[in-house]
């Protein structure tokens, strides 16, 4: 079960796993200057059965704020809905259920949210996703209120973006530098494992994440390989699936076109081939992610397969 427990434990969550580093990150992102003695209570959600992280980072600041921070390499338009679900579960943990049935008002920490983006695709410095964008429109107006809104700021933390924020946290700056170094070595032609190792040596030599990188265990290094490889694996396998689908489609399309004497037979065959080839590669990817210990729900989110399809592969 070690793969299950540690899949969500990315380098980001490995770095920001102590109150002092969490406070440092919060001050940088919020623009505040809370003192070092400010109480931080971690409330990151974990699966009861597998002890796997459900979200990246959740904590209560000084008993007044509940903060949710997610780290994403691919922007998910459903983040506001996910954050809403996370927030509900966090409140369940920090509020006594019996108190909500009292007549007096129950005070709860005010929520704040943030998503940090460091994927390879170009993305704006900052934007905001809103829960209300997901609401189905109902033309029938009633006397019921519908004032629910949840806004999630997205901050691009790739090198060259939002430097003013990143440099306020020595550990966030170190993380951004490390990721950038790995990609630089990959672009220079180094094999993936060599790029990881070279980036670690480079950062240590320059006193970057000096309290983290020298002590990385083999378990954490394996975690890094999964973290960095996942995005590339998805991209490569989809490209392979499309190429295979085109070849299958061309063959089928030509056969149908000759038999029917219709050009549309070729086009339809190509389209079907693309779909079938991509689907096959998606199933192969899901199988490999299962072998790495990734949970079915996470694989479903990554691949687009249903949880039932993933479980069938298992």
C-alpha positions as CSV (number, residue, x, y, z in Angstrom):
1,X,0.0,0.0,0.0
2,X,3.0,2.3,0.1
3,X,2.3,3.6,-3.4
4,X,-1.3,4.5,-2.4
5,X,-0.1,6.4,0.6
6,X,2.5,8.4,-1.1
7,X,1.2,9.2,-4.5
8,X,-0.3,12.5,-3.4
9,X,2.8,13.3,-1.4
10,X,4.4,15.3,-4.2
11,X,7.6,17.3,-3.7
12,X,5.4,20.4,-3.1
13,X,3.6,18.8,-0.2
14,X,6.8,17.2,1.1
15,X,8.3,20.7,1.4
16,X,5.3,22.4,2.9
17,X,4.6,19.9,5.6
18,X,5.6,21.8,8.7
19,X,3.9,24.8,10.3
20,X,6.8,27.2,9.8
21,X,7.1,26.5,6.1
22,X,3.3,26.6,5.7
23,X,3.2,30.1,7.4
24,X,6.0,31.2,5.1
25,X,4.0,30.1,2.0
26,X,0.8,31.7,3.3
27,X,2.5,35.1,4.0
28,X,4.0,35.1,0.5
29,X,0.7,34.2,-1.3
30,X,-1.5,36.4,0.9
31,X,0.8,39.4,1.1
32,X,0.5,39.4,4.9
33,X,3.3,39.4,7.5
34,X,2.0,37.2,10.2
35,X,4.7,36.6,13.0
36,X,6.5,33.3,13.3
37,X,4.6,32.4,16.5
38,X,1.2,32.5,14.6
39,X,-0.5,29.1,15.3
40,X,-0.9,26.8,12.3
41,X,-3.2,23.7,12.6
42,X,-2.9,21.4,9.6
43,X,-6.2,19.9,8.4
44,X,-5.2,18.3,5.1
45,X,-7.7,15.6,4.3
46,X,-6.6,12.0,4.2
47,X,-8.4,8.9,3.1
48,X,-9.2,6.8,6.2
49,X,-8.5,3.5,4.5
50,X,-5.4,4.2,2.5
51,X,-4.0,7.2,4.4
52,X,-3.7,9.0,1.0
53,X,-3.9,12.8,0.7
54,X,-7.3,13.9,-0.7
55,X,-6.2,17.5,-1.1
56,X,-2.7,19.1,-1.2
57,X,-2.7,21.5,1.7
58,X,-5.3,22.6,4.2
59,X,-4.7,24.5,7.5
60,X,-6.2,26.8,10.0
61,X,-4.4,30.1,10.7
62,X,-4.6,31.5,14.2
63,X,-8.0,29.8,14.7
64,X,-9.5,32.5,12.3
65,X,-8.9,31.3,8.8
66,X,-9.2,28.0,7.1
67,X,-7.0,27.9,4.0
68,X,-7.0,25.5,1.1
69,X,-4.0,25.5,-1.3
70,X,-3.9,23.1,-4.3
71,X,-0.9,22.6,-6.6
72,X,-1.8,21.7,-10.2
73,X,0.2,20.9,-13.4
74,X,-3.0,21.0,-15.4
75,X,-5.7,23.5,-14.9
76,X,-9.0,21.8,-13.9
77,X,-12.1,24.0,-14.5
78,X,-13.8,22.0,-11.7
79,X,-11.5,23.3,-9.0
80,X,-14.1,25.6,-7.4
81,X,-16.5,22.6,-7.0
82,X,-13.6,20.4,-5.7
83,X,-12.6,23.1,-3.2
84,X,-16.3,23.4,-2.1
85,X,-16.3,19.7,-1.3
86,X,-12.9,19.9,0.4
87,X,-14.0,22.9,2.5
88,X,-17.2,21.1,3.7
89,X,-15.1,18.1,4.8
90,X,-12.6,20.4,6.6
91,X,-15.4,22.2,8.4
92,X,-16.7,18.7,9.5
93,X,-13.4,18.1,11.1
94,X,-13.0,21.3,13.0
95,X,-16.6,22.0,14.0
96,X,-18.4,19.9,16.6
97,X,-21.5,18.5,14.8
98,X,-23.6,18.9,17.9
99,X,-23.1,22.6,17.9
100,X,-24.8,23.2,14.6
101,X,-28.2,22.3,16.1
102,X,-28.0,24.9,18.7
103,X,-30.0,28.1,18.3
104,X,-27.0,30.4,18.9
105,X,-24.7,31.3,16.0
106,X,-21.7,29.0,15.5
107,X,-18.7,30.9,14.5
108,X,-16.4,29.3,11.9
109,X,-13.0,30.2,10.4
110,X,-13.3,32.3,7.3
111,X,-12.2,30.3,4.2
112,X,-9.5,31.3,1.7
113,X,-8.4,29.4,-1.4
114,X,-5.6,29.3,-3.9
115,X,-4.4,27.1,-6.7
116,X,-0.7,27.2,-7.8
117,X,-0.1,26.2,-11.4
118,X,3.3,25.0,-12.7
119,X,2.4,23.0,-15.8
120,X,4.2,23.1,-19.1
121,X,1.4,24.8,-21.1
122,X,1.5,28.6,-21.4
123,X,-0.9,30.2,-18.9
124,X,-1.7,33.7,-17.7
125,X,0.0,35.1,-14.5
126,X,-3.3,35.1,-12.6
127,X,-6.9,34.4,-13.1
128,X,-9.9,33.3,-11.1
129,X,-12.3,30.4,-11.4
130,X,-15.8,30.8,-10.1
131,X,-18.2,28.1,-8.9
132,X,-21.2,30.1,-10.4
133,X,-19.8,29.4,-13.9
134,X,-20.8,25.7,-13.4
135,X,-24.4,26.5,-12.4
136,X,-27.0,25.3,-14.8
137,X,-29.2,28.2,-15.8
138,X,-32.8,27.9,-14.7
139,X,-35.1,30.3,-16.5
140,X,-37.9,30.0,-13.9
141,X,-37.4,32.5,-11.2
142,X,-38.7,31.6,-7.8
143,X,-38.6,33.1,-4.3
144,X,-35.7,31.0,-3.3
145,X,-32.3,32.6,-2.9
146,X,-29.2,31.4,-4.8
147,X,-26.3,33.5,-3.5
148,X,-23.7,30.7,-3.3
149,X,-20.3,31.7,-4.8
150,X,-16.8,30.4,-4.4
151,X,-13.9,32.1,-6.2
152,X,-10.5,30.3,-6.6
153,X,-7.5,32.4,-7.6
154,X,-5.1,30.6,-9.9
155,X,-1.4,31.8,-9.6
156,X,1.1,30.8,-12.2
157,X,4.3,29.8,-10.4
158,X,6.4,28.9,-13.4
159,X,9.8,30.6,-13.7
160,X,9.2,34.1,-15.1
161,X,5.7,34.5,-13.6
162,X,4.8,36.3,-10.4
163,X,8.4,36.6,-9.2
164,X,7.3,39.2,-6.7
165,X,5.2,36.6,-4.9
166,X,7.5,33.6,-5.3
167,X,10.6,35.4,-4.0
168,X,8.8,36.2,-0.7
169,X,9.0,32.5,0.2
170,X,12.5,30.9,0.1
171,X,11.0,27.4,-0.1
172,X,8.5,28.3,-2.9
173,X,11.3,30.0,-4.8
174,X,13.4,26.9,-4.3
175,X,10.7,24.6,-5.5
176,X,10.1,26.7,-8.6
177,X,13.9,26.8,-9.3
178,X,14.1,23.0,-8.9
179,X,11.3,22.3,-11.3
180,X,12.8,24.7,-13.8
181,X,16.2,23.0,-13.5
182,X,14.7,19.6,-14.2
183,X,13.0,20.9,-17.4
184,X,16.2,22.6,-18.5
185,X,18.2,19.4,-18.2
186,X,15.5,17.4,-20.0
187,X,15.5,20.0,-22.8
188,X,19.2,19.6,-23.1
189,X,18.8,15.9,-23.8
190,X,19.4,14.3,-20.5
191,X,17.4,11.2,-19.6
192,X,14.7,11.8,-17.1
193,X,16.4,10.1,-14.1
194,X,19.6,12.0,-14.9
195,X,17.7,15.3,-15.2
196,X,16.3,14.8,-11.7
197,X,19.6,13.9,-10.2
198,X,21.4,16.8,-12.0
199,X,18.8,19.3,-10.8
200,X,19.2,18.0,-7.2
201,X,23.0,18.4,-7.4
202,X,22.7,21.8,-9.0
203,X,20.3,23.1,-6.3
204,X,22.4,21.8,-3.4
205,X,25.5,23.4,-4.9
206,X,23.7,26.7,-4.9
207,X,22.1,26.3,-1.5
208,X,18.6,25.9,-2.9
209,X,16.2,23.8,-0.8
210,X,19.4,22.9,1.2
211,X,17.2,21.7,4.1
212,X,15.1,19.4,1.9
213,X,17.0,18.0,-1.1
214,X,20.1,16.4,0.6
215,X,17.7,14.3,2.8
216,X,15.5,13.0,0.1
217,X,14.9,9.3,0.6
218,X,14.7,6.8,-2.3
219,X,10.9,6.7,-1.6
220,X,10.7,10.5,-2.2
221,X,12.9,10.3,-5.3
222,X,10.5,7.6,-6.7
223,X,7.7,9.9,-5.9
224,X,9.4,12.7,-7.9
225,X,9.6,10.4,-10.9
226,X,5.9,9.7,-10.8
227,X,5.1,13.4,-10.3
228,X,7.2,14.6,-13.3
229,X,6.5,11.7,-15.6
230,X,2.7,11.7,-15.3
231,X,2.2,14.8,-17.4
232,X,4.6,13.6,-20.1
233,X,3.1,10.1,-20.1
234,X,-0.3,11.5,-20.7
235,X,0.8,13.7,-23.6
236,X,3.0,11.0,-25.3
237,X,0.4,8.3,-25.0
238,X,-2.4,10.4,-26.4
239,X,-0.2,11.3,-29.3
240,X,0.7,7.7,-29.9
241,X,-3.0,6.8,-29.7
242,X,-4.0,9.4,-32.3
243,X,-1.2,8.3,-34.6
244,X,-2.2,4.6,-34.3
245,X,-5.9,5.6,-34.8
246,X,-5.1,7.5,-37.9
247,X,-3.3,4.5,-39.4
248,X,-6.2,2.2,-38.5
249,X,-8.7,4.7,-39.8
250,X,-6.9,5.2,-43.1
251,X,-6.8,1.5,-43.7
252,X,-10.5,1.0,-42.9
253,X,-11.5,4.2,-44.7
254,X,-9.7,3.1,-47.9
255,X,-11.4,-0.3,-47.8
256,X,-14.8,1.2,-47.2
257,X,-14.2,3.9,-49.9
258,X,-13.3,1.3,-52.5
259,X,-16.3,-0.9,-51.6
260,X,-18.8,1.9,-51.6
261,X,-17.1,4.3,-53.9
262,X,-17.7,7.1,-51.4
263,X,-15.2,9.5,-50.0
264,X,-17.1,9.8,-46.7
265,X,-16.2,6.1,-46.0
266,X,-12.5,7.1,-45.7
267,X,-13.2,10.1,-43.4
268,X,-15.5,8.1,-41.2
269,X,-13.0,5.2,-40.9
270,X,-10.2,7.7,-40.0
271,X,-12.4,9.2,-37.3
272,X,-13.3,5.8,-35.8
273,X,-9.7,4.7,-35.9
274,X,-8.5,7.8,-34.1
275,X,-11.1,7.3,-31.4
276,X,-10.3,3.6,-31.0
277,X,-6.6,4.2,-30.9
278,X,-6.8,6.9,-28.4
279,X,-9.2,4.8,-26.2
280,X,-6.8,1.9,-26.3
281,X,-3.9,4.1,-25.2
282,X,-6.0,5.6,-22.4
283,X,-6.7,2.2,-21.1
284,X,-3.1,1.2,-21.2
285,X,-2.1,4.4,-19.3
286,X,-4.8,3.7,-16.7
287,X,-3.4,0.2,-16.2
288,X,0.1,1.5,-15.7
289,X,-1.1,4.1,-13.2
290,X,-2.9,1.4,-11.3
291,X,0.4,-0.5,-11.1
292,X,2.0,2.6,-9.7
293,X,-0.5,2.5,-6.8
294,X,-2.7,5.4,-7.9
295,X,-6.2,5.4,-6.7
296,X,-9.1,4.7,-9.1
297,X,-10.7,8.1,-8.5
298,X,-7.5,9.9,-9.3
299,X,-7.0,7.8,-12.5
300,X,-10.5,8.6,-13.5
301,X,-9.8,12.3,-13.1
302,X,-6.6,12.1,-15.1
303,X,-7.7,9.9,-18.0
304,X,-11.4,10.7,-18.3
305,X,-12.4,7.0,-17.8
306,X,-15.2,6.3,-15.3
307,X,-14.3,4.8,-11.9
308,X,-16.1,1.6,-13.0
309,X,-13.9,1.3,-16.1
310,X,-10.7,1.8,-14.0
311,X,-11.9,-0.8,-11.4
312,X,-12.6,-3.3,-14.2
313,X,-8.9,-2.9,-15.2
314,X,-7.8,-3.6,-11.7
